[in-house]
Amino acid sequence: MCQHQPPCPSADSADRESARLAAHHPEQGWSLLCNGVVLFEDTGELLPDGSAIAPQRPRTADQVMTTA
Ligand SMILES: [Zn+2]
């Protein structure tokens, strides 16, 4: 699926989120990476094999309080 050189991290790589954007739909809250991973704005992911990854918690303390 990825046509880049050097190739982006594959969908089963731990570094999958650093693949390039193939489609970006901020109004719908998701992006498609060129390795086939769908990345949601809440940091959840949907992998090409159909498995889902739950959203991860915000990394900075000041973001934790804003969504309460
Ligand atoms: Zn790529």
N, CA, C, O and the ligand as a Tripos MOL2 file, in Angstrom:
@<TRIPOS>MOLECULE
protein
  273   271    69     0     0
PROTEIN
NO_CHARGES

@<TRIPOS>ATOM
      1 N           0.8250   -1.1940    0.0000 N.3       1 MET1
      2 CA          0.0000    0.0000    0.0000 C.3       1 MET1
      3 C           0.8680    1.2560    0.0000 C.2       1 MET1
      4 O           0.5800    2.2130   -0.7180 O.2       1 MET1
      5 N           1.9200    1.2520    0.7960 N.am      2 CYS2
      6 CA          2.8050    2.4130    0.8650 C.3       2 CYS2
      7 C           3.7280    2.4600   -0.3440 C.2       2 CYS2
      8 O           4.3600    1.4620   -0.6910 O.2       2 CYS2
      9 N           3.8050    3.6440   -0.9930 N.am      3 GLN3
     10 CA          4.6290    3.8090   -2.1930 C.3       3 GLN3
     11 C           5.8740    4.6350   -1.9010 C.2       3 GLN3
     12 O           6.6260    4.9620   -2.8190 O.2       3 GLN3
     13 N           6.0960    4.9700   -0.6650 N.am      4 HIS4
     14 CA          7.1910    5.8700   -0.3320 C.3       4 HIS4
     15 C           8.5330    5.1450   -0.2770 C.2       4 HIS4
     16 O           8.6090    3.9400   -0.0400 O.2       4 HIS4
     17 N           9.5830    5.9250   -0.5030 N.am      5 GLN5
     18 CA         10.9530    5.4290   -0.3550 C.3       5 GLN5
     19 C          11.7230    6.3900    0.5260 C.2       5 GLN5
     20 O          11.8090    7.5690    0.1830 O.2       5 GLN5
     21 N          12.2810    5.9620    1.6260 N.am      6 PRO6
     22 CA         12.1390    4.6110    2.1690 C.3       6 PRO6
     23 C          10.7190    4.3620    2.6540 C.2       6 PRO6
     24 O          10.0130    5.3150    2.9860 O.2       6 PRO6
     25 N          10.2860    3.1240    2.7030 N.am      7 PRO7
     26 CA          8.9050    2.8280    3.0730 C.3       7 PRO7
     27 C           8.5810    3.2590    4.4970 C.2       7 PRO7
     28 O           9.4400    3.2440    5.3780 O.2       7 PRO7
     29 N           7.3490    3.6370    4.6990 N.am      8 CYS8
     30 CA          6.8950    4.0160    6.0340 C.3       8 CYS8
     31 C           6.7710    2.7630    6.9150 C.2       8 CYS8
     32 O           6.7480    1.6420    6.4070 O.2       8 CYS8
     33 N           6.6930    2.9650    8.2310 N.am      9 PRO9
     34 CA          6.4950    1.8200    9.1260 C.3       9 PRO9
     35 C           5.2120    1.0760    8.7740 C.2       9 PRO9
     36 O           4.1970    1.7000    8.4620 O.2       9 PRO9
     37 N           5.2510   -0.2220    8.8210 N.am     10 SER10
     38 CA          4.0740   -1.0140    8.4730 C.3      10 SER10
     39 C           3.0380   -0.9410    9.5930 C.2      10 SER10
     40 O           3.3260   -0.4720   10.6950 O.2      10 SER10
     41 N           1.8310   -1.4120    9.2910 N.am     11 ALA11
     42 CA          0.7320   -1.3240   10.2460 C.3      11 ALA11
     43 C           0.9900   -2.1520   11.4990 C.2      11 ALA11
     44 O           0.4100   -1.8780   12.5500 O.2      11 ALA11
     45 N           1.8450   -3.1520   11.4010 N.am     12 ASP12
     46 CA          2.1220   -3.9660   12.5870 C.3      12 ASP12
     47 C           3.3840   -3.5140   13.3040 C.2      12 ASP12
     48 O           3.8700   -4.1900   14.2110 O.2      12 ASP12
     49 N           3.9090   -2.3710   12.8920 N.am     13 SER13
     50 CA          5.0760   -1.8110   13.5550 C.3      13 SER13
     51 C           4.6560   -0.9720   14.7510 C.2      13 SER13
     52 O           3.5760   -0.3820   14.7370 O.2      13 SER13
     53 N           5.4770   -0.9080   15.7740 N.am     14 ALA14
     54 CA          5.1840   -0.0620   16.9290 C.3      14 ALA14
     55 C           5.2150    1.4080   16.5480 C.2      14 ALA14
     56 O           4.6780    2.2550   17.2620 O.2      14 ALA14
     57 N           5.8420    1.7070   15.4270 N.am     15 ASP15
     58 CA          6.0080    3.0850   14.9720 C.3      15 ASP15
     59 C           4.9980    3.4380   13.8780 C.2      15 ASP15
     60 O           5.2230    4.3640   13.0990 O.2      15 ASP15
     61 N           3.8920    2.7030   13.8190 N.am     16 ARG16
     62 CA          2.9430    2.8240   12.7090 C.3      16 ARG16
     63 C           2.3730    4.2280   12.5460 C.2      16 ARG16
     64 O           2.0210    4.6330   11.4380 O.2      16 ARG16
     65 N           2.2800    4.9720   13.6470 N.am     17 GLU17
     66 CA          1.6590    6.3020   13.5670 C.3      17 GLU17
     67 C           2.5290    7.3130   12.8310 C.2      17 GLU17
     68 O           2.0560    8.3940   12.4810 O.2      17 GLU17
     69 N           3.7850    6.9790   12.5940 N.am     18 SER18
     70 CA          4.6460    7.9320   11.8920 C.3      18 SER18
     71 C           4.6130    7.7440   10.3780 C.2      18 SER18
     72 O           5.3650    8.4010    9.6580 O.2      18 SER18
     73 N           3.7570    6.8610    9.8900 N.am     19 ALA19
     74 CA          3.5520    6.7720    8.4460 C.3      19 ALA19
     75 C           2.9060    8.0570    7.9380 C.2      19 ALA19
     76 O           2.3050    8.8040    8.7100 O.2      19 ALA19
     77 N           3.0330    8.3100    6.6440 N.am     20 ARG20
     78 CA          2.4930    9.5580    6.1070 C.3      20 ARG20
     79 C           0.9780    9.4850    5.9320 C.2      20 ARG20
     80 O           0.4010    8.4030    5.8130 O.2      20 ARG20
     81 N           0.3520   10.6520    5.9180 N.am     21 LEU21
     82 CA         -1.0950   10.7200    5.7440 C.3      21 LEU21
     83 C          -1.4660   10.4170    4.2960 C.2      21 LEU21
     84 O          -0.9060   11.0030    3.3690 O.2      21 LEU21
     85 N          -2.4050    9.5060    4.1100 N.am     22 ALA22
     86 CA         -2.9420    9.2500    2.7870 C.3      22 ALA22
     87 C          -4.2480   10.0120    2.5920 C.2      22 ALA22
     88 O          -4.5890   10.3830    1.4680 O.2      22 ALA22
     89 N          -4.9740   10.2460    3.6700 N.am     23 ALA23
     90 CA         -6.2080   11.0370    3.6200 C.3      23 ALA23
     91 C          -6.3990   11.6400    5.0020 C.2      23 ALA23
     92 O          -6.0930   11.0150    6.0180 O.2      23 ALA23
     93 N          -6.9130   12.8750    5.0230 N.am     24 HIS24
     94 CA         -7.0910   13.5660    6.2990 C.3      24 HIS24
     95 C          -8.4840   14.1790    6.3160 C.2      24 HIS24
     96 O          -8.8220   14.9810    5.4460 O.2      24 HIS24
     97 N          -9.2850   13.8060    7.2950 N.am     25 HIS25
     98 CA        -10.6510   14.3000    7.3950 C.3      25 HIS25
     99 C         -10.8920   14.8520    8.7920 C.2      25 HIS25
    100 O         -11.5890   14.2310    9.5940 O.2      25 HIS25
    101 N         -10.3180   16.0170    9.0890 N.am     26 PRO26
    102 CA        -10.4440   16.5720   10.4420 C.3      26 PRO26
    103 C         -11.8850   16.8400   10.8280 C.2      26 PRO26
    104 O         -12.2280   16.7610   12.0080 O.2      26 PRO26
    105 N         -12.7500   17.1610    9.8490 N.am     27 GLU27
    106 CA        -14.1480   17.4210   10.1800 C.3      27 GLU27
    107 C         -14.8560   16.1530   10.6380 C.2      27 GLU27
    108 O         -15.8680   16.2170   11.3360 O.2      27 GLU27
    109 N         -14.3240   15.0100   10.2460 N.am     28 GLN28
    110 CA        -14.8930   13.7370   10.6800 C.3      28 GLN28
    111 C         -14.0600   13.0960   11.7790 C.2      28 GLN28
    112 O         -14.4620   12.0900   12.3630 O.2      28 GLN28
    113 N         -12.9080   13.6760   12.0570 N.am     29 GLY29
    114 CA        -12.1110   13.2190   13.1880 C.3      29 GLY29
    115 C         -11.2480   12.0070   12.9200 C.2      29 GLY29
    116 O         -10.9150   11.2710   13.8490 O.2      29 GLY29
    117 N         -10.8720   11.7780   11.6530 N.am     30 TRP30
    118 CA        -10.0050   10.6360   11.3930 C.3      30 TRP30
    119 C          -9.0730   10.9210   10.2330 C.2      30 TRP30
    120 O          -9.3090   11.8060    9.4100 O.2      30 TRP30
    121 N          -8.0020   10.1370   10.1960 N.am     31 SER31
    122 CA         -7.0350   10.2180    9.1160 C.3      31 SER31
    123 C          -6.6710    8.8060    8.6810 C.2      31 SER31
    124 O          -6.6910    7.8690    9.4790 O.2      31 SER31
    125 N          -6.3420    8.6710    7.4100 N.am     32 LEU32
    126 CA         -5.8610    7.3880    6.8960 C.3      32 LEU32
    127 C          -4.3760    7.5170    6.6100 C.2      32 LEU32
    128 O          -3.9490    8.4140    5.8840 O.2      32 LEU32
    129 N          -3.6010    6.6230    7.1810 N.am     33 LEU33
    130 CA         -2.1690    6.6220    6.9100 C.3      33 LEU33
    131 C          -1.8740    5.7120    5.7240 C.2      33 LEU33
    132 O          -2.6790    4.8460    5.3820 O.2      33 LEU33
    133 N          -0.7250    5.9110    5.1030 N.am     34 CYS34
    134 CA         -0.4290    5.1730    3.8860 C.3      34 CYS34
    135 C          -0.1500    3.6980    4.1530 C.2      34 CYS34
    136 O          -0.0860    2.9070    3.2130 O.2      34 CYS34
    137 N           0.0140    3.3180    5.4030 N.am     35 ASN35
    138 CA          0.1880    1.9000    5.7180 C.3      35 ASN35
    139 C          -1.1510    1.2200    6.0130 C.2      35 ASN35
    140 O          -1.1880    0.0510    6.3980 O.2      35 ASN35
    141 N          -2.2590    1.9670    5.8270 N.am     36 GLY36
    142 CA         -3.5820    1.3740    5.9750 C.3      36 GLY36
    143 C          -4.1980    1.5770    7.3450 C.2      36 GLY36
    144 O          -5.3390    1.1730    7.5710 O.2      36 GLY36
    145 N          -3.4680    2.1970    8.2690 N.am     37 VAL37
    146 CA         -3.9930    2.4420    9.6020 C.3      37 VAL37
    147 C          -4.9130    3.6640    9.5650 C.2      37 VAL37
    148 O          -4.5710    4.6880    8.9740 O.2      37 VAL37
    149 N          -6.0670    3.5520   10.1920 N.am     38 VAL38
    150 CA         -6.9550    4.7040   10.3740 C.3      38 VAL38
    151 C          -6.7060    5.2540   11.7780 C.2      38 VAL38
    152 O          -6.8040    4.5420   12.7770 O.2      38 VAL38
    153 N          -6.3860    6.5340   11.8150 N.am     39 LEU39
    154 CA         -6.0330    7.1750   13.0770 C.3      39 LEU39
    155 C          -7.1470    8.1530   13.4400 C.2      39 LEU39
    156 O          -7.4530    9.0590   12.6640 O.2      39 LEU39
    157 N          -7.7560    7.9800   14.6130 N.am     40 PHE40
    158 CA         -8.8240    8.8660   15.0540 C.3      40 PHE40
    159 C          -8.2570    9.9700   15.9250 C.2      40 PHE40
    160 O          -7.1950    9.8170   16.5280 O.2      40 PHE40
    161 N          -8.9840   11.0990   15.9880 N.am     41 GLU41
    162 CA         -8.4380   12.2470   16.7030 C.3      41 GLU41
    163 C          -8.3750   12.0220   18.2090 C.2      41 GLU41
    164 O          -7.6750   12.7540   18.9090 O.2      41 GLU41
    165 N          -9.0810   11.0380   18.7130 N.am     42 ASP42
    166 CA         -8.9580   10.7160   20.1380 C.3      42 ASP42
    167 C          -7.8010    9.7540   20.3790 C.2      42 ASP42
    168 O          -7.6720    9.2200   21.4810 O.2      42 ASP42
    169 N          -6.9590    9.5200   19.3790 N.am     43 THR43
    170 CA         -5.7710    8.6680   19.3640 C.3      43 THR43
    171 C          -6.1140    7.1840   19.2400 C.2      43 THR43
    172 O          -5.2090    6.3500   19.2680 O.2      43 THR43
    173 N          -7.3810    6.8350   19.1050 N.am     44 GLY44
    174 CA         -7.7150    5.4510   18.8010 C.3      44 GLY44
    175 C          -7.2630    5.1060   17.3840 C.2      44 GLY44
    176 O          -7.0800    5.9950   16.5520 O.2      44 GLY44
    177 N          -7.0850    3.8260   17.1160 N.am     45 GLU45
    178 CA         -6.6190    3.4050   15.7970 C.3      45 GLU45
    179 C          -7.4040    2.1900   15.3420 C.2      45 GLU45
    180 O          -7.8650    1.3770   16.1430 O.2      45 GLU45
    181 N          -7.5390    2.0950   14.0260 N.am     46 LEU46
    182 CA         -8.1350    0.9160   13.4240 C.3      46 LEU46
    183 C          -7.1150    0.3580   12.4420 C.2      46 LEU46
    184 O          -6.6880    1.0530   11.5210 O.2      46 LEU46
    185 N          -6.7300   -0.8850   12.6370 N.am     47 LEU47
    186 CA         -5.6840   -1.4710   11.8140 C.3      47 LEU47
    187 C          -6.2830   -2.1400   10.5860 C.2      47 LEU47
    188 O          -7.4640   -2.4880   10.5790 O.2      47 LEU47
    189 N          -5.4650   -2.3230    9.5350 N.am     48 PRO48
    190 CA         -5.9690   -2.9190    8.2820 C.3      48 PRO48
    191 C          -6.5310   -4.3280    8.4680 C.2      48 PRO48
    192 O          -7.3680   -4.7610    7.6750 O.2      48 PRO48
    193 N          -6.0960   -5.0380    9.4810 N.am     49 ASP49
    194 CA         -6.6180   -6.3900    9.6950 C.3      49 ASP49
    195 C          -7.9370   -6.3720   10.4650 C.2      49 ASP49
    196 O          -8.4900   -7.4270   10.7750 O.2      49 ASP49
    197 N          -8.4450   -5.1650   10.7750 N.am     50 GLY50
    198 CA         -9.7450   -5.0480   11.4300 C.3      50 GLY50
    199 C          -9.6650   -4.8990   12.9330 C.2      50 GLY50
    200 O         -10.6880   -4.6580   13.5760 O.2      50 GLY50
    201 N          -8.4880   -5.0320   13.5150 N.am     51 SER51
    202 CA         -8.3830   -4.8830   14.9580 C.3      51 SER51
    203 C          -8.3200   -3.4010   15.3300 C.2      51 SER51
    204 O          -7.8250   -2.5730   14.5660 O.2      51 SER51
    205 N          -8.8300   -3.0930   16.5080 N.am     52 ALA52
    206 CA         -8.8890   -1.7100   16.9780 C.3      52 ALA52
    207 C          -7.9550   -1.5310   18.1600 C.2      52 ALA52
    208 O          -7.7280   -2.4500   18.9460 O.2      52 ALA52
    209 N          -7.4180   -0.3190   18.2650 N.am     53 ILE53
    210 CA         -6.5790    0.0310   19.4050 C.3      53 ILE53
    211 C          -7.2760    1.1550   20.1510 C.2      53 ILE53
    212 O          -7.6270    2.1750   19.5580 O.2      53 ILE53
    213 N          -7.4760    0.9720   21.4420 N.am     54 ALA54
    214 CA         -8.2000    1.9560   22.2430 C.3      54 ALA54
    215 C          -7.4120    3.2550   22.3220 C.2      54 ALA54
    216 O          -6.1820    3.2510   22.2580 O.2      54 ALA54
    217 N          -8.1340    4.3760   22.4620 N.am     55 PRO55
    218 CA         -7.4480    5.6570   22.6150 C.3      55 PRO55
    219 C          -6.4970    5.6410   23.8010 C.2      55 PRO55
    220 O          -6.7610    5.0260   24.8350 O.2      55 PRO55
    221 N          -5.3910    6.3330   23.6170 N.am     56 GLN56
    222 CA         -4.4120    6.4390   24.6890 C.3      56 GLN56
    223 C          -4.6480    7.7300   25.4570 C.2      56 GLN56
    224 O          -5.1760    8.7080   24.9280 O.2      56 GLN56
    225 N          -4.2410    7.7020   26.7160 N.am     57 ARG57
    226 CA         -4.4710    8.8800   27.5500 C.3      57 ARG57
    227 C          -3.5760   10.0300   27.1040 C.2      57 ARG57
    228 O          -2.4820    9.8080   26.5870 O.2      57 ARG57
    229 N          -4.0420   11.2510   27.3060 N.am     58 PRO58
    230 CA         -3.2060   12.4060   26.9820 C.3      58 PRO58
    231 C          -1.8790   12.3360   27.7230 C.2      58 PRO58
    232 O          -1.7970   11.8610   28.8560 O.2      58 PRO58
    233 N          -0.8480   12.8210   27.0500 N.am     59 ARG59
    234 CA          0.4870   12.6860   27.6230 C.3      59 ARG59
    235 C           0.8330   13.8150   28.5720 C.2      59 ARG59
    236 O           1.7290   13.6660   29.4030 O.2      59 ARG59
    237 N           0.1430   14.9410   28.4680 N.am     60 THR60
    238 CA          0.4750   16.0630   29.3340 C.3      60 THR60
    239 C          -0.6160   16.2800   30.3690 C.2      60 THR60
    240 O          -1.7960   16.0750   30.0830 O.2      60 THR60
    241 N          -0.2450   16.6770   31.5230 N.am     61 ALA61
    242 CA         -1.1710   16.7900   32.6480 C.3      61 ALA61
    243 C          -2.2380   17.8310   32.3880 C.2      61 ALA61
    244 O          -3.3740   17.6610   32.8310 O.2      61 ALA61
    245 N          -1.9110   18.9050   31.6840 N.am     62 ASP62
    246 CA         -2.8980   19.9730   31.5260 C.3      62 ASP62
    247 C          -4.0060   19.5890   30.5620 C.2      62 ASP62
    248 O          -5.0520   20.2370   30.5430 O.2      62 ASP62
    249 N          -3.8020   18.5450   29.7590 N.am     63 GLN63
    250 CA         -4.8700   18.1020   28.8660 C.3      63 GLN63
    251 C          -5.8760   17.2110   29.5880 C.2      63 GLN63
    252 O          -7.0050   17.0490   29.1240 O.2      63 GLN63
    253 N          -5.4810   16.6450   30.6980 N.am     64 VAL64
    254 CA         -6.3400   15.7030   31.3920 C.3      64 VAL64
    255 C          -7.6040   16.3950   31.8860 C.2      64 VAL64
    256 O          -8.6890   15.8170   31.8240 O.2      64 VAL64
    257 N          -7.4760   17.6200   32.3720 N.am     65 MET65
    258 CA         -8.6020   18.3030   32.9890 C.3      65 MET65
    259 C          -9.5540   18.9170   31.9590 C.2      65 MET65
    260 O         -10.6960   19.2210   32.3030 O.2      65 MET65
    261 N          -9.1330   19.1050   30.7320 N.am     66 THR66
    262 CA         -9.9490   19.8460   29.7780 C.3      66 THR66
    263 C         -11.0920   19.0290   29.2170 C.2      66 THR66
    264 O         -12.0460   19.5980   28.6860 O.2      66 THR66
    265 N         -11.0260   17.7170   29.3170 N.am     67 THR67
    266 CA        -12.0580   16.8850   28.7050 C.3      67 THR67
    267 C         -13.0640   16.3720   29.7290 C.2      67 THR67
    268 O         -13.9570   15.6020   29.3760 O.2      67 THR67
    269 N         -12.9410   16.7800   30.9820 N.am     68 ALA68
    270 CA        -13.8100   16.2550   32.0390 C.3      68 ALA68
    271 C         -15.2360   16.7720   31.8810 C.2      68 ALA68
    272 O         -16.1070   16.4350   32.6810 O.2      68 ALA68
    273 ZN          4.2530    5.6340    3.0300 Zn       69 ZN69
@<TRIPOS>BOND
     1     1     2 1
     2     2     3 1
     3     3     4 2
     4     3     5 am
     5     5     6 1
     6     6     7 1
     7     7     8 2
     8     7     9 am
     9     9    10 1
    10    10    11 1
    11    11    12 2
    12    11    13 am
    13    13    14 1
    14    14    15 1
    15    15    16 2
    16    15    17 am
    17    17    18 1
    18    18    19 1
    19    19    20 2
    20    19    21 am
    21    21    22 1
    22    22    23 1
    23    23    24 2
    24    23    25 am
    25    25    26 1
    26    26    27 1
    27    27    28 2
    28    27    29 am
    29    29    30 1
    30    30    31 1
    31    31    32 2
    32    31    33 am
    33    33    34 1
    34    34    35 1
    35    35    36 2
    36    35    37 am
    37    37    38 1
    38    38    39 1
    39    39    40 2
    40    39    41 am
    41    41    42 1
    42    42    43 1
    43    43    44 2
    44    43    45 am
    45    45    46 1
    46    46    47 1
    47    47    48 2
    48    47    49 am
    49    49    50 1
    50    50    51 1
    51    51    52 2
    52    51    53 am
    53    53    54 1
    54    54    55 1
    55    55    56 2
    56    55    57 am
    57    57    58 1
    58    58    59 1
    59    59    60 2
    60    59    61 am
    61    61    62 1
    62    62    63 1
    63    63    64 2
    64    63    65 am
    65    65    66 1
    66    66    67 1
    67    67    68 2
    68    67    69 am
    69    69    70 1
    70    70    71 1
    71    71    72 2
    72    71    73 am
    73    73    74 1
    74    74    75 1
    75    75    76 2
    76    75    77 am
    77    77    78 1
    78    78    79 1
    79    79    80 2
    80    79    81 am
    81    81    82 1
    82    82    83 1
    83    83    84 2
    84    83    85 am
    85    85    86 1
    86    86    87 1
    87    87    88 2
    88    87    89 am
    89    89    90 1
    90    90    91 1
    91    91    92 2
    92    91    93 am
    93    93    94 1
    94    94    95 1
    95    95    96 2
    96    95    97 am
    97    97    98 1
    98    98    99 1
    99    99   100 2
   100    99   101 am
   101   101   102 1
   102   102   103 1
   103   103   104 2
   104   103   105 am
   105   105   106 1
   106   106   107 1
   107   107   108 2
   108   107   109 am
   109   109   110 1
   110   110   111 1
   111   111   112 2
   112   111   113 am
   113   113   114 1
   114   114   115 1
   115   115   116 2
   116   115   117 am
   117   117   118 1
   118   118   119 1
   119   119   120 2
   120   119   121 am
   121   121   122 1
   122   122   123 1
   123   123   124 2
   124   123   125 am
   125   125   126 1
   126   126   127 1
   127   127   128 2
   128   127   129 am
   129   129   130 1
   130   130   131 1
   131   131   132 2
   132   131   133 am
   133   133   134 1
   134   134   135 1
   135   135   136 2
   136   135   137 am
   137   137   138 1
   138   138   139 1
   139   139   140 2
   140   139   141 am
   141   141   142 1
   142   142   143 1
   143   143   144 2
   144   143   145 am
   145   145   146 1
   146   146   147 1
   147   147   148 2
   148   147   149 am
   149   149   150 1
   150   150   151 1
   151   151   152 2
   152   151   153 am
   153   153   154 1
   154   154   155 1
   155   155   156 2
   156   155   157 am
   157   157   158 1
   158   158   159 1
   159   159   160 2
   160   159   161 am
   161   161   162 1
   162   162   163 1
   163   163   164 2
   164   163   165 am
   165   165   166 1
   166   166   167 1
   167   167   168 2
   168   167   169 am
   169   169   170 1
   170   170   171 1
   171   171   172 2
   172   171   173 am
   173   173   174 1
   174   174   175 1
   175   175   176 2
   176   175   177 am
   177   177   178 1
   178   178   179 1
   179   179   180 2
   180   179   181 am
   181   181   182 1
   182   182   183 1
   183   183   184 2
   184   183   185 am
   185   185   186 1
   186   186   187 1
   187   187   188 2
   188   187   189 am
   189   189   190 1
   190   190   191 1
   191   191   192 2
   192   191   193 am
   193   193   194 1
   194   194   195 1
   195   195   196 2
   196   195   197 am
   197   197   198 1
   198   198   199 1
   199   199   200 2
   200   199   201 am
   201   201   202 1
   202   202   203 1
   203   203   204 2
   204   203   205 am
   205   205   206 1
   206   206   207 1
   207   207   208 2
   208   207   209 am
   209   209   210 1
   210   210   211 1
   211   211   212 2
   212   211   213 am
   213   213   214 1
   214   214   215 1
   215   215   216 2
   216   215   217 am
   217   217   218 1
   218   218   219 1
   219   219   220 2
   220   219   221 am
   221   221   222 1
   222   222   223 1
   223   223   224 2
   224   223   225 am
   225   225   226 1
   226   226   227 1
   227   227   228 2
   228   227   229 am
   229   229   230 1
   230   230   231 1
   231   231   232 2
   232   231   233 am
   233   233   234 1
   234   234   235 1
   235   235   236 2
   236   235   237 am
   237   237   238 1
   238   238   239 1
   239   239   240 2
   240   239   241 am
   241   241   242 1
   242   242   243 1
   243   243   244 2
   244   243   245 am
   245   245   246 1
   246   246   247 1
   247   247   248 2
   248   247   249 am
   249   249   250 1
   250   250   251 1
   251   251   252 2
   252   251   253 am
   253   253   254 1
   254   254   255 1
   255   255   256 2
   256   255   257 am
   257   257   258 1
   258   258   259 1
   259   259   260 2
   260   259   261 am
   261   261   262 1
   262   262   263 1
   263   263   264 2
   264   263   265 am
   265   265   266 1
   266   266   267 1
   267   267   268 2
   268   267   269 am
   269   269   270 1
   270   270   271 1
   271   271   272 2
@<TRIPOS>SUBSTRUCTURE
     1 MET1         2 RESIDUE 1 A MET
     2 CYS2         6 RESIDUE 1 A CYS
     3 GLN3        10 RESIDUE 1 A GLN
     4 HIS4        14 RESIDUE 1 A HIS
     5 GLN5        18 RESIDUE 1 A GLN
     6 PRO6        22 RESIDUE 1 A PRO
     7 PRO7        26 RESIDUE 1 A PRO
     8 CYS8        30 RESIDUE 1 A CYS
     9 PRO9        34 RESIDUE 1 A PRO
    10 SER10       38 RESIDUE 1 A SER
    11 ALA11       42 RESIDUE 1 A ALA
    12 ASP12       46 RESIDUE 1 A ASP
    13 SER13       50 RESIDUE 1 A SER
    14 ALA14       54 RESIDUE 1 A ALA
    15 ASP15       58 RESIDUE 1 A ASP
    16 ARG16       62 RESIDUE 1 A ARG
    17 GLU17       66 RESIDUE 1 A GLU
    18 SER18       70 RESIDUE 1 A SER
    19 ALA19       74 RESIDUE 1 A ALA
    20 ARG20       78 RESIDUE 1 A ARG
    21 LEU21       82 RESIDUE 1 A LEU
    22 ALA22       86 RESIDUE 1 A ALA
    23 ALA23       90 RESIDUE 1 A ALA
    24 HIS24       94 RESIDUE 1 A HIS
    25 HIS25       98 RESIDUE 1 A HIS
    26 PRO26      102 RESIDUE 1 A PRO
    27 GLU27      106 RESIDUE 1 A GLU
    28 GLN28      110 RESIDUE 1 A GLN
    29 GLY29      114 RESIDUE 1 A GLY
    30 TRP30      118 RESIDUE 1 A TRP
    31 SER31      122 RESIDUE 1 A SER
    32 LEU32      126 RESIDUE 1 A LEU
    33 LEU33      130 RESIDUE 1 A LEU
    34 CYS34      134 RESIDUE 1 A CYS
    35 ASN35      138 RESIDUE 1 A ASN
    36 GLY36      142 RESIDUE 1 A GLY
    37 VAL37      146 RESIDUE 1 A VAL
    38 VAL38      150 RESIDUE 1 A VAL
    39 LEU39      154 RESIDUE 1 A LEU
    40 PHE40      158 RESIDUE 1 A PHE
    41 GLU41      162 RESIDUE 1 A GLU
    42 ASP42      166 RESIDUE 1 A ASP
    43 THR43      170 RESIDUE 1 A THR
    44 GLY44      174 RESIDUE 1 A GLY
    45 GLU45      178 RESIDUE 1 A GLU
    46 LEU46      182 RESIDUE 1 A LEU
    47 LEU47      186 RESIDUE 1 A LEU
    48 PRO48      190 RESIDUE 1 A PRO
    49 ASP49      194 RESIDUE 1 A ASP
    50 GLY50      198 RESIDUE 1 A GLY
    51 SER51      202 RESIDUE 1 A SER
    52 ALA52      206 RESIDUE 1 A ALA
    53 ILE53      210 RESIDUE 1 A ILE
    54 ALA54      214 RESIDUE 1 A ALA
    55 PRO55      218 RESIDUE 1 A PRO
    56 GLN56      222 RESIDUE 1 A GLN
    57 ARG57      226 RESIDUE 1 A ARG
    58 PRO58      230 RESIDUE 1 A PRO
    59 ARG59      234 RESIDUE 1 A ARG
    60 THR60      238 RESIDUE 1 A THR
    61 ALA61      242 RESIDUE 1 A ALA
    62 ASP62      246 RESIDUE 1 A ASP
    63 GLN63      250 RESIDUE 1 A GLN
    64 VAL64      254 RESIDUE 1 A VAL
    65 MET65      258 RESIDUE 1 A MET
    66 THR66      262 RESIDUE 1 A THR
    67 THR67      266 RESIDUE 1 A THR
    68 ALA68      270 RESIDUE 1 A ALA
    69 ZN69       273 GROUP 0 **** ****
